[in-house]
Amino acid sequence: MSQDYEQFVVNVKKKTAIDLSLYKEAQMKRRLESLRNKRGYQDFQSYFQAMVNNDEMFNEFLERMTINVSEFYRNAKRWEVLEKRILPRLFVERPKLKLWSAACSTGEEPYTLAMIMAKFMPLADVSILATDLDRAILERAKLGLYTDRSLKEVPSDMLDAHFTKEGMGYYVNENIKRTVHFKQQNLLADRFDQQFDLIICRNVMIYFTEEAKHELYQKFSNALRPGGVLFVGSTEQIFNPQLYQFESEDTFFYKKV
């Protein structure tokens, strides 16, 4: 790590509690160098000084360092497993589930979960926590407006039931939006609530170092009740789940034992 970037990492952590050293360096440094150069700064020290005095640049930095690529029913077969196998087992154990979509990005994931939950119970009884590091992204998620690209995997009956077409986009209906409670959170630094039945954290772990992944898997395990499930992304298989008191319940689903 160059001294210039190393000091930038230290400065960012002091200001924001975001520890860039827990992200894979090559990917993160390349992403931030592109942003820095676009703004016309030759080194990270001068870029940091400008950034802390300019809210627009600071928010741009947060957006760039987070990974905001999402869509409804991403990897649809896994959502089918959740609906047909995982949730029925959880409902046998507890009639009302505590649900969390971690690193929820622009909201497609928690809203997908809400639509699936609507098949099991009245939406008035559904409550989903959805968290992300990026405040601007959370505001977009709360708006609930999506383009065709985000919706290409949504079954037609679900699209008709839970969305309203307006102009070039689709709004998530209010009864779905009311089930999701968005909150800013730093997964690597903040404490987690406890006794979750289901935690969904998909397609974000791949950007962390092995040490950060280890810490997060343990934190997720601690946040789940025995029998609760962690649902991860299609490139994020846990190869030693027993280290975290997990056992594989299905592909990319890990049950706390």
Buried (B, 14 or more C-beta within 10 A) or exposed (E): EEEBBBBBBBBBBEEBEBBBBBBBBEEBBEBBBEBBEEBEBEEBBBBBEBBBEEEEBBBBBBBBBBBBEBBBBBBBEBBEBBBEEBBEEBBEEEEEBBBBBBBBBBBBBBBBBBBBBBEBEEBEEBBBBBBBBBEBBBEBBBEBBBEEEBBEBBEEEBBEEBBEEEEEBBBBBEBBBEBBEBEEBEBBEEEBEEEBBBBBBBBBBBBBEEEBBBBBBEBBBEBBBEBBBBBBBEEBEBEEBEEBBBEEBBEBBBBBE
